[in-house]
Amino acid sequence: MKSGRGLPARRLPVVLPPLTDELLSSWITRHAGFYGVGGGQMMRHCSLKAATTRELDLKLTAYDQRQLAHFFRFDPRAIRNMTQSRGRLQPAGLIATTRPMQVCRRCIARHWAESATCGARLRSWMEGWRIGCPVCGAAMVDARPLDLLTRTDPNNALLVSVAERARQGEQMMTRATRLGRRGRPFVVLMRNLLLPRATAAPGGTFRDEIPRVLDTVVPGFDRFLYRLYPAFRRPGSLLFPLNIRIPVLAGVARVASQPDHWAECLLGAVAENARPRLAECLKSLSAGGNWRRGSSAVRSGEAG
């Protein structure tokens, strides 16, 4: 909603309420639109030190937090809770730095229906473990152009067979990201599941197929991956398209639920130099007990 009124000399007289799960950068940008100015001008008005609004999401300083609380007449704790990490340690490799990886079409439609919320951006759209919207529960869809070109039918047999496990894995990852360092074993596990296996896959069909550890936990993944991405190489980050993220999360749920059961099988599947870290990860998961106990409570509080 563009009022064209320009910025007041001091604190903002009208403050728009933040949306559930909204990013701080989105909230500030909506205010800039309301007052008819650019995002940069709004940041200068508040005398912020961050170079961009997205920088506020990723590493909000105490100074900028105080400035925003003053000019927006808003609780500084609520401002901190709109950042990507909510003030906690960010999970390495799981947060998109600039553009959303996935979006919720239902939420987008709701935002566009109101001029004051049009163009809002949610925190969960930047999080690399999401497959469902924490606000309305709808399935997320890929947003990056390359991922849109390679997406597969959501009714694919493999994706359907692991859907429930994948939702459990998503809940586990949501809880793990709130535990800071104690949740790191889940991130390590997620990364290790896409490691090449030390030995070829039994019954492998394709000559150039690279057998993955995940195929041990989710049978059929290697063939599924090769047909979608013949030249796939494990990326440095964990920002996977949903096609890959769903089976990976299913693997996380299966292994994290029974780490002792999977230990021998997985450690025998990876190369020798990868075993120590994976062994430590499985040991930590085992010591943490059954992570599914808290997963049912995650959904109710994850958008806050």
Buried (B, 14 or more C-beta within 10 A) or exposed (E): EEEEEEBEEEEBEEBBEBBEBBBBBBBBBBBBBBBBBEBEBBBEBBEBEBEBBBBBBBEBEEEBBEBBBBBBEBEBEEBBBBBBBBEEBBBEBBBBEEEBBBBBEBBBEBBEEEEEBEEBBBBBBBBBBBBBBBBBEEBBBBBBEEBEEBBBEEEBEBBEBBBEBBBBBBBBBBBBBBBEEEBBBBBBBBBBBBBBBBEEBEEBEEEEBBBBBBBBBBEEBBBBBBEBEEEBEBEEBBBBBBBBBBBBBBBBBBBBBEBEEBBEEBBEBBEEEBBEEBBEBBBBBBEBEEBBEBBEEBBEEBBE
